[in-house]
Every structure is written in C-alpha cells, then in structure tokens.
Amino acid sequence: MKELDWANLSFGYMKTDYNVRCNYRDGKWGEIEVSSDEYLNLHMAATCLHYGQEAFEGMKAYRCPDGKVRVFRMDENAARLQSTCRGIMMPEVSTELFEEMVKKVVRLNQEYIPTYESGATLYIRPLLIGTSAQVGVHPASEYCFLIFVTPVGPYFKGGFASNPYVIVRDYDRAAPLGTGTYKVGGNYAASLKANAIAHEKGYASEFYLDSKEKKYVDECGAANFFGIKNNTYVTPKSTSILPSITNKSLMQIAEDLGLKVERRPVPEEELDTFEEAGACGTAAVISPISYLDDLDTGKRYNFGEKPGPWSKKLYDTLRGIQYGTIEDKHGWTTVVIE
C-alpha cells in the first residue's frame, strides 16, 4: 500500500496509476483498455463539449476491517447510468461491462485504497462522453466510457456533523421534466452559482425548492433531502430529483429499523414539523442539517445542533454494511479484493 497520509485526505483528485476505457464505434462496444494516461485525446468538435452528451456516476471502494475490499450497489449505479443514456440518447453500457470495469480499475489501483482506520475511501468515477466530431445538434456516433479512481477523505471537513443550509429561490438546478433525474454535468454547472452564494453567506450548501412553483422541497445542493418525524422517514418525490442510491438504501434501512417510509411531495411549510433532517448521497453518506434558513421570509427551520438519533443510526447502519461490519442481508456489497 502507498505510504500516504490517509487520515488527512481532502475530497479532491489525486493521481493514481491506471484508468480503464472502452470505446463505442460502429454500433458496438470494443475491448476494455488499461491506460496510465490522465488525459484524453478529444476532437474539438466532440458532442460532449458542444451539446452536453456527458454522463457520470460516483461510487466508492471500502477497505474493510476483515481485510477485504468492497464496493456498494454497483448494479444500481449501472442502472442509473443506463437511465441517463436513454435520457440523453447515448448507447447503454451493460451492467456486465460496467461491473467488469469497476472491478478492474479498483484491483489495478489497490495500493491507493485508504486504510479502514483512516475513514477515507477510494472514490470511483465512471464517465461516458460523446466523442465524434459534429456541429449539428444530434447524438454522437462514437463514445468513450472510462473509469478512474482517486482516494478521498470526508466530503465535509467536519465528517458526520450537522451543517447549516440556505434556501435559494433565484436559481434552479433542473427543470421539471428536464434532466434532473439524470446524472449529467449540466445539472451541476447549473448549481455552481447558487452553491457559491451559499458558501459566501456561511452555509454548507444551497437548498432548492421545486422549479415550477417554489412551494415544495426539491434537493439539497448535490444531494437528496430526507426528514424524520413521528417515526417516519420522509423524502421528496418530483420529476427533477436525481434518484440517489444512498437515499434508496436509507429508505430500505429505515424500514428494516422499524420506521415508516414516505416518498411524496413535501411542501416547504412541512419542514417545521421534522424532528431531524439531512442531505444524503455517495460523497457524504448523510450530512445532517442543523438549521435551514429561508432568507426571503426570514424563517429558520431548526433540526438540532447535533445529528439526531435516527440520522446517526441510519448512518452507522449504512456505513456498517459498506464496511462489512453489519450483515448485508440485501446483498448490496460486492467483494472485489479478498
């Protein structure tokens, strides 16, 4: 294993030894290639650069106390990428190809998988881009699917701690019936301005209401929202929210732990009734929300300065499954290195 300061890693990019690639030409996917080059030779008229034919995923590999390396719900990441492919007219990457490439890139870079004790992980970034050259607005004929990895520390510097969020009304992340349900770069470009404003004002992240009416909870920056009240796990349903694999897993765990689960529209005023609230996603798992400010109305929704008991239990259970310390009764993890 590389001699690195795992405990003090930031959530950022670090060079590793290899990435894996596969090209789509003449209506079919080619062979998997291993590369040590961090750069792509890309035509200046590639559709990914001009018309946004670009999709990505985010997942992690975990070095576990039993010495094994596990990845979490690969098949769900593959399915979400396939959904994105259908949404923006790209050829689908089969689950088999996706999983083979994930396993290969993790094994090739196992020296960079942080120690269990450090709390750091190996972040896995699958990326699919349209590469053929054209200046008309239509799908590419050639594509590159690649996966690179990088060791990362916690997404938020404080780790599992409560953070303040702020409602933004002047910016939308995605339109109803737009690309919000797909993991495409444009959704994140659309969030950069609002995120910068939130940080300038001292908040961990921005918080979006629905784009159409500004009446319903949408997303917490780049993460899904959930609230806890009356022994119920509540998470919003809309046509512009990315289906989070972490949120899907937490809903199942909540049921396992005896909570009721509701996925439905959540009006802003209901925020007042939640005992706990959080943002959830691959990067942070759960980021509990301490309070949420609505600067337009002057209203503050308080959820507690420290993570609530259910948030902690959900977090500990999901992390335990990912690290192999809690029984994986749903078959979510795959051992990629024994």
C-alpha positions as CSV (number, residue, x, y, z in Angstrom):
1,M,0.0,0.0,0.0
2,K,1.2,3.5,-0.7
3,E,2.6,5.4,2.2
4,L,0.2,8.3,2.3
5,D,-1.4,10.5,5.0
6,W,-4.8,8.8,4.6
7,A,-6.3,10.5,7.7
8,N,-5.8,14.0,6.3
9,L,-7.0,13.5,2.8
10,S,-9.3,16.1,1.3
11,F,-12.2,15.3,-1.1
12,G,-10.3,16.0,-4.2
13,Y,-8.4,14.5,-7.1
14,M,-5.1,12.6,-6.6
15,K,-3.3,10.8,-9.4
16,T,-3.4,7.0,-9.3
17,D,-1.7,4.5,-11.6
18,Y,-4.4,3.4,-14.0
19,N,-7.8,4.1,-15.5
20,V,-9.8,1.8,-17.7
21,R,-11.5,2.7,-21.0
22,C,-13.9,1.3,-23.6
23,N,-14.8,2.9,-26.9
24,Y,-18.1,2.6,-28.8
25,R,-17.8,2.6,-32.6
26,D,-19.8,1.1,-35.5
27,G,-22.7,0.4,-33.2
28,K,-20.9,-1.7,-30.6
29,W,-18.6,-1.5,-27.6
30,G,-14.9,-2.5,-28.1
31,E,-12.4,-4.2,-25.8
32,I,-11.6,-2.8,-22.3
33,E,-8.3,-0.9,-22.4
34,V,-6.0,-0.1,-19.5
35,S,-4.3,3.3,-19.6
36,S,-1.9,5.2,-17.3
37,D,-2.6,8.4,-19.2
38,E,-4.6,11.0,-17.3
39,Y,-5.6,12.8,-20.5
40,L,-8.0,12.2,-23.4
41,N,-7.2,12.9,-27.0
42,L,-10.5,14.6,-27.8
43,H,-11.7,16.2,-31.1
44,M,-12.5,19.9,-30.6
45,A,-15.9,19.3,-32.2
46,A,-16.8,16.4,-29.9
47,T,-20.5,16.4,-28.9
48,C,-19.7,16.2,-25.2
49,L,-18.1,19.6,-25.5
50,H,-20.8,21.3,-27.5
51,Y,-24.1,19.6,-26.8
52,G,-23.6,18.1,-23.3
53,Q,-23.6,14.4,-24.2
54,E,-21.9,13.6,-21.0
55,A,-22.9,11.4,-18.0
56,F,-21.1,10.2,-14.9
57,E,-21.5,8.2,-11.8
58,G,-20.0,8.3,-8.3
59,M,-19.3,5.3,-6.1
60,K,-16.7,4.1,-3.6
61,A,-14.5,1.1,-2.7
62,Y,-14.0,0.4,1.0
63,R,-11.1,-1.3,2.7
64,C,-12.8,-3.2,5.4
65,P,-11.7,-4.4,8.9
66,D,-11.7,-8.0,7.6
67,G,-9.0,-7.0,5.1
68,K,-11.4,-7.3,2.1
69,V,-12.2,-4.5,-0.3
70,R,-15.9,-4.0,-1.1
71,V,-17.9,-1.8,-3.4
72,F,-21.5,-0.9,-2.8
73,R,-24.5,-1.5,-5.1
74,M,-22.6,-1.4,-8.4
75,D,-25.7,-2.7,-10.2
76,E,-27.7,0.4,-9.1
77,N,-25.0,2.7,-10.5
78,A,-25.0,0.8,-13.8
79,A,-28.9,1.0,-13.9
80,R,-28.8,4.8,-13.2
81,L,-26.2,5.3,-15.9
82,Q,-28.4,3.3,-18.3
83,S,-31.3,5.5,-17.5
84,T,-29.2,8.6,-18.2
85,C,-28.1,7.1,-21.5
86,R,-31.7,6.6,-22.6
87,G,-32.5,10.2,-21.5
88,I,-29.7,11.9,-23.5
89,M,-29.5,9.5,-26.4
90,M,-26.3,7.6,-25.7
91,P,-25.6,3.9,-26.1
92,E,-26.2,2.0,-22.9
93,V,-23.3,0.5,-21.0
94,S,-24.3,-3.0,-20.0
95,T,-24.3,-3.9,-16.3
96,E,-21.8,-6.7,-17.1
97,L,-19.4,-4.3,-18.8
98,F,-19.8,-1.6,-16.1
99,E,-19.1,-4.1,-13.2
100,E,-16.2,-5.7,-15.0
101,M,-14.6,-2.2,-15.5
102,V,-15.2,-1.2,-11.9
103,K,-13.6,-4.3,-10.5
104,K,-10.7,-4.0,-12.9
105,V,-9.9,-0.4,-12.0
106,V,-10.1,-1.0,-8.3
107,R,-7.8,-4.0,-8.4
108,L,-5.3,-2.2,-10.6
109,N,-5.2,0.7,-8.1
110,Q,-5.5,-1.2,-4.8
111,E,-2.3,0.5,-3.5
112,Y,-4.4,3.6,-3.3
113,I,-7.3,2.3,-1.2
114,P,-7.0,4.0,2.1
115,T,-6.8,2.1,5.4
116,Y,-10.1,1.3,7.3
117,E,-9.0,3.3,10.3
118,S,-8.4,6.5,8.3
119,G,-12.1,6.9,7.4
120,A,-11.0,7.6,3.9
121,T,-12.2,5.7,0.8
122,L,-11.4,5.1,-2.9
123,Y,-13.7,7.2,-5.0
124,I,-14.7,5.7,-8.3
125,R,-15.7,7.9,-11.2
126,P,-17.3,6.3,-14.3
127,L,-17.6,8.8,-17.1
128,L,-19.4,8.5,-20.5
129,I,-18.9,11.1,-23.2
130,G,-19.8,11.6,-26.9
131,T,-16.5,11.8,-28.8
132,S,-17.4,12.0,-32.5
133,A,-17.0,15.4,-34.3
134,Q,-20.0,17.3,-35.5
135,V,-21.6,20.7,-35.4
136,G,-25.2,19.7,-35.8
137,V,-27.4,19.0,-32.8
138,H,-27.8,15.3,-32.8
139,P,-26.4,12.3,-30.9
140,A,-22.8,11.3,-31.4
141,S,-21.9,8.1,-33.3
142,E,-18.8,7.4,-31.2
143,Y,-18.4,7.3,-27.4
144,C,-15.8,6.8,-24.7
145,F,-16.7,5.1,-21.4
146,L,-13.9,5.4,-18.8
147,I,-13.4,4.9,-15.1
148,F,-10.8,6.5,-12.9
149,V,-10.3,6.3,-9.2
150,T,-8.9,8.6,-6.5
151,P,-8.5,8.3,-2.7
152,V,-10.7,10.8,-0.9
153,G,-11.3,12.0,2.6
154,P,-14.7,13.2,4.0
155,Y,-16.8,15.4,1.7
156,F,-17.4,17.8,4.6
157,K,-14.3,18.6,6.7
158,G,-16.2,18.0,10.0
159,G,-17.2,14.5,8.9
160,F,-20.5,13.3,10.4
161,A,-21.7,16.6,11.9
162,S,-24.6,18.9,11.4
163,N,-24.3,21.8,8.9
164,P,-26.5,24.8,8.1
165,Y,-28.2,25.1,4.7
166,V,-29.9,28.0,2.9
167,I,-33.0,28.0,0.6
168,V,-32.3,29.7,-2.8
169,R,-35.1,30.9,-5.0
170,D,-33.2,32.8,-7.6
171,Y,-31.6,29.7,-9.2
172,D,-32.9,26.3,-10.4
173,R,-30.8,23.2,-10.6
174,A,-33.1,21.5,-13.1
175,A,-36.5,21.9,-14.7
176,P,-39.5,19.7,-14.2
177,L,-39.3,17.1,-16.9
178,G,-35.8,18.2,-17.7
179,T,-32.5,16.4,-17.0
180,G,-32.8,16.5,-13.2
181,T,-33.4,12.8,-12.9
182,Y,-30.2,12.1,-15.0
183,K,-26.6,12.4,-13.7
184,V,-25.3,14.8,-16.3
185,G,-22.7,17.5,-15.8
186,G,-25.1,20.3,-16.9
187,N,-27.1,19.9,-13.7
188,Y,-24.0,20.6,-11.6
189,A,-23.0,23.5,-13.7
190,A,-26.4,25.0,-13.1
191,S,-25.8,24.7,-9.3
192,L,-22.4,26.3,-9.1
193,K,-23.6,29.9,-8.7
194,A,-26.1,29.1,-6.0
195,N,-23.6,27.0,-4.2
196,A,-21.0,29.8,-4.3
197,I,-23.6,32.2,-2.9
198,A,-24.5,29.8,-0.1
199,H,-20.8,29.4,0.9
200,E,-20.3,33.2,0.8
201,K,-23.1,33.5,3.3
202,G,-21.5,30.9,5.6
203,Y,-23.7,27.9,4.8
204,A,-22.5,24.4,3.9
205,S,-24.8,24.2,0.9
206,E,-27.7,25.6,-1.0
207,F,-31.2,24.1,-0.8
208,Y,-33.6,24.1,-3.7
209,L,-37.4,24.3,-3.8
210,D,-39.3,23.0,-6.9
211,S,-38.6,25.0,-10.1
212,K,-42.2,25.4,-11.1
213,E,-43.9,26.8,-8.0
214,K,-41.2,27.3,-5.3
215,K,-43.6,25.5,-2.9
216,Y,-42.1,22.1,-2.5
217,V,-38.8,20.7,-1.3
218,D,-36.5,19.5,-4.1
219,E,-32.9,18.8,-3.4
220,C,-30.0,19.9,-1.0
221,G,-27.4,21.1,-3.5
222,A,-26.0,17.9,-5.0
223,A,-27.8,15.6,-2.6
224,N,-31.3,14.2,-1.8
225,F,-33.2,15.5,1.2
226,F,-34.8,13.4,4.0
227,G,-36.7,14.4,7.2
228,I,-37.7,12.3,10.2
229,K,-40.9,12.8,12.2
230,N,-43.4,10.6,14.0
231,N,-41.2,7.5,13.4
232,T,-41.4,8.2,9.6
233,Y,-38.6,8.7,7.1
234,V,-39.9,11.3,4.6
235,T,-38.2,12.1,1.3
236,P,-39.4,14.3,-1.6
237,K,-40.8,13.0,-4.9
238,S,-40.5,15.1,-8.0
239,T,-39.6,14.9,-11.7
240,S,-36.4,16.9,-11.2
241,I,-34.7,15.0,-8.4
242,L,-31.8,12.6,-9.1
243,P,-32.6,9.2,-7.8
244,S,-29.9,8.8,-5.1
245,I,-28.7,5.2,-4.5
246,T,-27.8,6.3,-0.9
247,N,-31.3,7.5,-0.4
248,K,-32.8,4.4,-1.8
249,S,-30.6,2.3,0.6
250,L,-31.5,4.5,3.5
251,M,-35.3,4.1,2.8
252,Q,-34.8,0.3,3.0
253,I,-32.7,0.5,6.2
254,A,-35.3,2.8,7.7
255,E,-37.9,0.1,7.1
256,D,-35.6,-2.5,8.5
257,L,-35.2,-0.4,11.7
258,G,-39.0,-0.1,12.1
259,L,-39.6,3.4,10.6
260,K,-42.4,4.0,8.1
261,V,-41.2,5.4,4.8
262,E,-42.9,8.0,2.7
263,R,-41.7,9.3,-0.7
264,R,-44.0,12.1,-1.7
265,P,-44.2,15.9,-2.4
266,V,-43.0,17.8,0.7
267,P,-44.4,21.4,1.0
268,E,-41.9,23.9,2.4
269,E,-44.1,24.6,5.5
270,E,-43.8,20.9,6.5
271,L,-40.1,21.5,7.2
272,D,-41.3,23.0,10.5
273,T,-42.6,19.6,11.6
274,F,-39.4,17.5,11.2
275,E,-37.5,16.4,14.2
276,E,-34.4,15.6,12.2
277,A,-33.3,16.4,8.6
278,G,-30.4,15.6,6.4
279,A,-28.8,15.5,3.0
280,C,-27.7,12.2,1.6
281,G,-25.5,11.0,-1.2
282,T,-22.5,8.9,-2.1
283,A,-19.9,11.5,-1.1
284,A,-21.1,12.4,2.4
285,V,-23.5,9.4,3.0
286,I,-25.5,11.6,5.4
287,S,-24.9,15.2,6.2
288,P,-27.3,16.2,9.0
289,I,-28.9,19.6,8.7
290,S,-28.6,21.8,11.8
291,Y,-30.9,24.5,10.5
292,L,-32.2,25.7,7.2
293,D,-32.7,29.5,6.6
294,D,-35.2,31.0,4.2
295,L,-33.7,34.4,3.7
296,D,-36.7,35.6,1.7
297,T,-39.1,35.1,4.5
298,G,-36.7,35.3,7.5
299,K,-37.8,31.9,8.6
300,R,-35.4,29.4,10.2
301,Y,-36.1,25.7,10.4
302,N,-34.2,24.1,13.3
303,F,-33.3,20.4,13.4
304,G,-30.7,20.4,16.2
305,E,-27.0,21.4,16.5
306,K,-26.0,17.7,16.7
307,P,-27.0,14.8,14.5
308,G,-30.3,13.3,15.7
309,P,-30.6,9.7,16.9
310,W,-32.3,8.3,13.8
311,S,-29.8,10.1,11.5
312,K,-26.9,8.6,13.5
313,K,-28.5,5.1,13.5
314,L,-29.2,5.2,9.7
315,Y,-25.6,6.5,9.1
316,D,-24.0,3.9,11.3
317,T,-26.0,1.1,9.7
318,L,-25.3,2.0,6.1
319,R,-21.6,2.5,6.9
320,G,-21.5,-0.8,8.7
321,I,-23.0,-2.6,5.7
322,Q,-20.5,-0.8,3.4
323,Y,-17.6,-1.8,5.6
324,G,-18.7,-5.4,6.2
325,T,-19.2,-5.0,9.9
326,I,-23.0,-5.3,9.8
327,E,-24.8,-8.1,8.0
328,D,-25.5,-7.3,4.4
329,K,-28.9,-9.0,4.2
330,H,-29.9,-7.3,1.0
331,G,-26.8,-8.4,-0.9
332,W,-25.7,-4.8,-1.7
333,T,-21.9,-5.2,-1.4
334,T,-19.5,-7.0,-3.7
335,V,-16.1,-8.1,-2.6
336,V,-13.6,-7.1,-5.3
337,I,-10.4,-8.0,-3.4
338,E,-10.4,-10.9,-1.0
